[in-house]
Amino acid sequence: MTKTLDPSLLAQLRREVKDWEEKEVAAFLKKQAERKSPFFTTGDIPVKRVYTAADIAHVPIEDVGLPGRYPFTRGPYPTMYRSRLWTMRQIAGFGTGEDTNRRFKFLIEQGQTGLSTDFDMPTLMGYDSDHPMSDGEVGREGVAVDTLADMEALFNGIDLENVSVSMTINPTAWILLAMYVVLGEKRGNDLNKLSGTIQADILKEYMAQKEYIFPIAPSVRIVRDCITYCAKHLKRYNPINISGYHISEAGASPLQEAAFTLANLIVYVEEAVKTGMPVDEFAPRLAFYFISQSDFFEEIAKFRAARRCYAKIMKDRFGAQNPESMRLRFHCQTAAATLTKPQYKINIVRTGIQALAAVLGGCQSLHTNGYDEAFAIPTEDAMRMALRTQQIIADETNVTNVIDPLGGSYYIEWLTAEYEKRIFEILKEVDERGGTIKLIEEGWFQKQIADFAYSTALRKESGEKPVIGVNKYVEREEHVDIEMHPYDPTTADRQIARTQRVRRERDNRKVQALLEKLVHVANSDTQNIMPITIELVREGATMGDIVEKLKTVWGTYREIPVF
């Protein structure tokens, strides 16, 4: 590394490596050839046989640094897990608020330290449970939330000031945040003591997950309003989880995941700064959400590089001065797309390896997938096993005793630096092509993701990319006997009954007046949409009321397909 390796020693080391290749390696290859499979990371970065100090001589020693110090390569906090373990945040969500509340309490009893909530498709897309578009989907793949009453049921008996709550929702995230604020106020909670996250990252929806409602501009405005509102009123709350996870699950490479996520970050920061709010006032609460896949060292290097790139972006591009504004904090989830139905029990092994990579990469919270998620929502047994996986890593392996224990590895440091270089190359190309939003509208990101996904599919089909149980070590007569999470057929009726009761009991004249006020706020780009939304949910407005009203102002988004 720069400042540590004398030029004469570097030259000597390179001569030694060359001599080794010409003698020991060449002689051994005559007796035993290397495997024919290409030596690349999952993200298509070629890798050498071995790495030495010569491979990282170009890396400035200050870019590696120390934990809790700029550029935070080795971790966002100076003591990391020696002071506090990552938050163990198993996701849950199905049926009604009462149904998911029981699962929350089960997970807390098992030692979970943070809650993470999945919402059903109607909630994600802004339809009330009795809307025709919701038929057959109410509470099926997440919990149904139409009104504040549902939010009250969801968190009944849970101390919101002492449990961090993450909500996985995007186009309607601000409405859920409004409900959460009103719930806290009704309980007499100090809003500045509430901790948690709404995902809210709408740009990755247009890139990858395709769960959007409004056009891009008003959708980004909503994100901006969440960021600036929380900076003033919820000091411990993360108003966004800028998410690479779904970009990856759509088929992107690990490099694309990291670079495209940071491209989205740049848009959100630019929009918040335009309101006149200083970057150091809101940036400390920005949070991220990454995937952890099975290429163990690549994932660790990806996380380290993302921290370093973020620190430099915030300092150099946006002029941040507070170190907390440059400190990337991230939630991590193991890779659902890697889970298989064949030989499904080996998903436990996949998840364990991915979880260990997330921990060695310095995550702040972690969700480990259930072994049965290739079939359905995980059962309690699968969730317990996933949580125990984290607890074994935390309590039995001793990997938490040393911060960034792979720091200084020639390979890890080389790959971290290679990731940083390639991330900034992609961000430069995005800028030169007109910026993130323009490229989303043109389908550029979508095509990049689709191309990599297609090449990966071809490799799996040919066997070049092994998937144990699917294209390698296949059991021809496998009998699958697995208990699956059941769907309660009474869910929709129970949920719709509560929504209709709320409509009957509320002051409809007041709700309609507030909806007209919402239109006025939506038409004024300088007003924050959060206060009027909070008023609406407090008075019993449904999610569908709010979304349908805004559709009359903003319309809906239709993607132009790119082939």
N, C-alpha and C positions, 0 to 999 in steps of 0.2 A: 504494500500500500504506500501511497504517497507519504513522504516524511519518515518511512520506516525501513525501506529497502534500498540499500546503496546500489548505484548503477553497476558497479563491478560485481557485486553479489548477484544482481539480477541476471547479468550476462552469464555468470558462472552457473546459475541455476538452470538457465535455458540450455546451456551446453550439456549439463548433466541429464536433463530430460531427453534431449536428442540422442545422447549416447545410450540411455536406457532403452529407448525405442528401437535403436539399431541393433542392440545386443540382446538383452533379456527378452524384450517383447517379440522381436523377430524370431528368435530361436524357439520360443514357446509356441508361436503361431504355426510353426512348421509341424509341431507335434499335435497341437489342438487348436483348431480354428475358432474364432469367435462366433457367437450366434449370428444367424443371417438377418434377424429382425433389425430394422433400423434403430439407431440409438438417438431418440428424440424425446423431449418431454411431451406430455399430453398436449401442450400448446404449440407443438411443432418447433421447438427451439433445439437445435442439434447440440449434443453433449459429447465431451471427450471422455477418454478412458479415465483420466485422473486430472485433478487440479492441484496446482501448487501456488506458492506465493507469487510466482511470475504472472499468474492469471488475474491477480487482483492488484497488481502494482499500480494500475491506473486509478484505483478507487481512493479518493482522499480519505484519510483516516477520520476526518471530522464528519464525513457522511455516514460512518458507522456509529460513532459517538457512544453515548451512554444512555441507559433507560431514563425516561423523563426529561431528556434534554434534546433540544433541536439537533437534527431533524427527526428525532423520535423513531429511528430505524429499529432500535432494540426494545421499544415499548413505550407507551404513552405515560407511564408512571414510574417513579424512581425505584419503588420496591415491588411493584407488580404483585404476583400471587403470594409473596411472603407476608404481605399485609392483608390482602383480601383476595379470595378466589374469584374467578369469573362467576357471573350470575348464571345459575343453571335454570334455563328458561324453556321447559318443554311446552310445545304449543298444544292448545286444546280448543275445540269449538265444534259443537254439533247441537241439533235440536233447538230448544228454547233456552232462554237465559238460565232457568232453573236447572236444566239438564247439564249445561256446561259448568255451572257453578258447582255441582257435585263433583265433576271431574277436577276442577281447580282445587277443591278441598282435599280430594284424594292425593293429588300430586304434592300439595303442601305437606301433607302427612308423611309422604315418602321422602321428604327432604328437599323438594324443589325450592329455589330461593327467589324466583321471579315468575310472573305469569305472562303468557303469550297467547293471544286470542286470534283464532281463525273465524271469519264470518262467511255466511253462505252467499251464493252467487246473487240472489236478489238484493241483499244488503250491499254487496260490492258495487252493483250496477245501479243502485238508487231506486229500486222498486219495492213498494210495500208488499207484505206477504200475501195480501188478497188481490194483488194485481194479476191479470191473466198471464203475464210473462213469468210469474213466479211459480206457476203450477208445476208441481213435481219436484221443485228445488228447495222448498222451505226447510231450512235446518239440515239439509242433506250433507253438504260438504263444509259446513261451518255453522256457527250459531246465527240465528235470525234476530236482527235488531231493527225494529221499525220506529220505536219511540223511547222516550226517557224511561218509561216503565220497564222496558226490556233491559235497559242498562242497570236499573236498580236490582232486577232479579239476577242479572249476571254476576254482580259483585256483592250480593247479599252476604253479610257476615264476614267480609274481607276488609281488613284495615288498609285503606288506600294510602295512608301516610307512611306505612311501613312495608308495603309490598310494591315493587316496581311492576308496572303493567304495560306490556307492549301490545299494540293492536295492528294486525296485518290487514291493512285496507288502504286503498289509494284514491280513486275518483271521488269517493264520499267521505274521505278521512276527516275533513274539517267538521262534518256533522257529528261524527262519533266523538271528536275532541270536544265539541260544544256540549254534548250529553255528559261527558266525563267531568267537565267543569261544573255543570249544574248539579250533578250528583255530589261532587265534593262540597259545593256550597251548601246544599241541603243537609249534609251531614255535619256542617260546621268545620270542615277541614281547612287548614291553611293551604291555599293553592300553591304557595311557594315550597311546600313540603311534598307535594305530589311528584312522583318520579315515574318515568316510563317513556313511551315512544308511540307516535302514530307513524306508520310507514310513509304514506303521503307522496312517495316519489312517483309522480305521474309520468315523467319523461320516459322512464324505462318501460312503462306500459305501452307507449307508442312504438318503442323499439322492439319489445319482446313479448310481453305477457298479454297485450291486447285487451285489457280491461280498462276502458276509458268511456267517458260520456260526452264531455264537451270538447270543442276545439282546443288546440294546444295553448293559445294565448290566454284565454280565461282560466284554463286549468293551472297554468304556471302562476297566474295571479293569485289563485287560491292558496297554492303552496307558499308563495311570498307572504301572504296575509297570516298564515299559520306561524311562519318563522318569526315575523315581527311581533305578532300578538304574544306568543309564548315568551319572547325575550323580555317583554314588559310585565307579564302577569304570572308566568309559571317558570320560575327561575331554574328549577331542577329538571324541567321536562324537555325531552328531545322532540322538536316539532317535525322532524323528518328523519327517516332512515333511508339514506341514499343507497339504492340496492343494486348490487351486482348479481345477487343470487338468481333472480329470474332471468337476467340476461344469459347467465350460464345455463340454466335449465332449458332455455330456448335453443341451445346448441352452440353458444359462443365458446371460443377458446378462453382459457384462464387469462391470457393477455388482453383479449377483447373485453372480458368482464371488468378487469381493473381499469383499463383506459376509458371505456365507454361510461363507466360509473363516474369517473373524475370529470369527464366532459359534461355530464349532467350537473355535477356539483357546481361547475363554473357558471352555468346558466342561473342556478338558484341564488348563488352569491351575488351575481351581477344584478339580478332583479331586486334583491333585498337592499342592496346598497343604493339603488336608484330612489328608494323611498326617503333617503337622507339619513338612514340609521347607520352609524359607524360599524364597520365589519367586526370590531372587537366586542360590540354589544350583543351580537347574535351568534357569531361563529363558535364560541365554546360549547354550544348545545347542539351543533350539527352532529349527526351520527351516521354510521354506515352499516351495511348488511352484506356480507360476502358469503360465498359458498366455500366449503372445504371438500375437495374431491380426493381421488385416490393417489395422484402423483405426489407422494409425500413431501419431497424436498421442494418441488415446484410451488406447492401451495404455501409452504412456509416462506419461501422467497417472495412470493406474490404479496403476502400480507406485509412483509417488511418493506418492500418497495412501495406499496401503496401508501404506507405511513410517510415515507421519505418524500414521495412526490406531492402528497397533500401538504406537507409542511412547507415545501418550496413554493407551491402554488399560492398558498395563503399569504406567505411572507412577500414573495417577489411580485406576484400578479396583483394582489389586493392590498398590500401594504399593512397586513396585520402586524401588531406590535406585541400583543398579549400572547405569551407562549401557549396558553390554553386554546387560542384560536387556531393554532398550528398543530394541535395534538389530535390525530385521528383516533377515534374510538369506534370499535365495530362489534356488532353481533355477528355470530357465525352459525350456519346450519350445515350439517352434513348433507351429502348430495342425494336427494330423493331419486333423481334420474338414474343413479347407479344401482338402485335396488331392483332385484329380480324376483319373479314368481318362481322359476325353477330353483330348487334347492334354497328356498327362502331363508332358512336358518343361517346361511353364511352371510346374510345381510348384517348380522350382528358383528361379524369380523370386519366387514367393509366400514361400518359405522364407527367401530372402535379406532381403526387406523385413521380415518378422516378426522375424528374428534381429537386424537392426539396431535395431528398436524395443526389443528386450530389452536390448541393450547400452546404448542411450541412456537406458533406464529404470533401469540400474544393477544388473543381475543378477549373482549370484556364481558361477553355473555355468549352462551352456546345452547343450541338445540340439537339433540341427537335424535335421528329418525328411528321410528319403530320398525322392527324386522318385518312387519306385515303390511307396510304402507304401499307395497305394490298391488295389494288387493283392495284395501279400504281404509277408512279412518282407523288409526291404531286402537287396539284393545288396551285395557288397563294393564294386562300382563306385558304387552309390548312396550308400553310407556314406562313401566317400572324397570324393565330391562335396559331401556335406553338411558334412563336416569342413573341406574346403577353403573352403566358404562362410564359416565362422567365422574361419578363418585369414586370409582376405582382409580381412574387417572389422577384425581385430586388427592386421594388419601393413601394409595398403595404404591404408586410408582416413584414418588419423590421427584418427579420432573418439575414440580413447583418450587423446589428449594433454590434453584439458580435461575436468574433472569436471562432469557434469550440464550439457553445453553448451546445452541448451534451457531451463535455468533462467533465469527472468526474462522469457521469452516471455509476452506478455500472455495469449495463448490457453492455453498450457500451465499457467500459474499459475492462471488462472480455472478451467480444467477440473479441475486437481488439487484446488482448493478445493471445487468443485462435487461432486466424487467424495467428498471427506471428509464433506461435509454429508450427502449421500445415504446413505453407508455408516452413519453414526451414526444416521440416521433409521430405517434397517432394523434395526440392533441394538437400538434403543429399542423398536421394535415387537415384536421377538422376546422381549425381557425382559417386556414388558407382557402378552404372550400366554402366558407361562408358561415360557419358556426353550427352548433348542434341542432337547433330547431330547423334550420333550412335543410340540413341533411336528413333529419327525420322525415320531413315533408317530401323529400326526393326519394326516400327509401334506401339511402346509402347504408345506414346502420343495419337495417333489416336484411339487406343483401349480404353484408359481411357475415352476419350471424348465420344466415341460411347456407351460405357457401361452406362455412366450416362445419356446420351440422351435417351437410350432405357428404362431405369428405369423411367425416367420422363414421357415418352410417355405412359407407362403402368399405371402410376398414374393418368394421365389425362383421359385415357380411362375408368378407374374404377371409376373416380369421386373423388378419394382420394385427388387429386390436383385440386381444383376448378378453372375453367376458366369461368368467368361470360359471359353468352350469348352463350357459347359453350357446357358446360356440367352441367351448373347450371343456373337457371332463364332463360331458353331457351324460346324464342318466336317462336312458331310453324309456324305461318303464316306471318313471317316477310317479308315486302316488302322493298327491297333496291333500293332507288332512289338517286343516287349520281353522281355528275358531275366528270368525270375523265379527267386527263391530256391527250390531244390527241397527237398522233404521226404524224408529218408532213410527208406525203409520198414523198415530194421533198427533204428531208434531204440528202439522199445518193447521189442524182445527184448533189446537190449543193456542197457537201463536196468533192466528187470525182473530180469535175471540178477544184476546187482550187488545189488539190494535183497534178493533171496532169499538170496544168499550171506551178506550181513550178518546176516540173521535166523538162519542156520544156525550162524554162528561166534560169536555173542554169548552171554553168559550169560543165558538167558531167565528163569531164576529171579530173578536180580537185577533185570532189567528189570521183571518183574511186581511185585516189591516196591516199586520206585520209582514205578510207575504208581499203586499204592495210596496212596503218600505224596502223589502229585500230587492225588489226590482230596481228601485231608485239607487240603492247601494251598488248593485251589480253594474249599472250603467255609469257609475262614477269610479274611475280607476284609482282615484286618490283615497277612497274610503276603504277601511278594512272590513271584510265580510264576516269576521268572527263575532263581533258584538250582536249584530242583528240575528245571526244564527243561534246564538246562545239564548236570546229572547224567545225565539220561535220554539226551540225544543223545550224551554221552561214552560211554555203555555200549551204544550201538547201537540205541536206540529209533528207530523210524521216525516220520515226521510223522503218518502215519495212526494209529499206536499212541496218540500223545498226543491228537490231536483226537478220536478215537472215544471215548477214556476220558472226556474232558471233556464230550462230548455226554451222557453218562449223568448228569452233575452239572447241567449248565446247559441242556440241550436245544438246540434250533435255533430260528432266527428265521424267521417268515413275515410278509411285509409285507401290510398291509391295503390293497388297491388303492384309489386315489382318482381319481375321474373329474371 
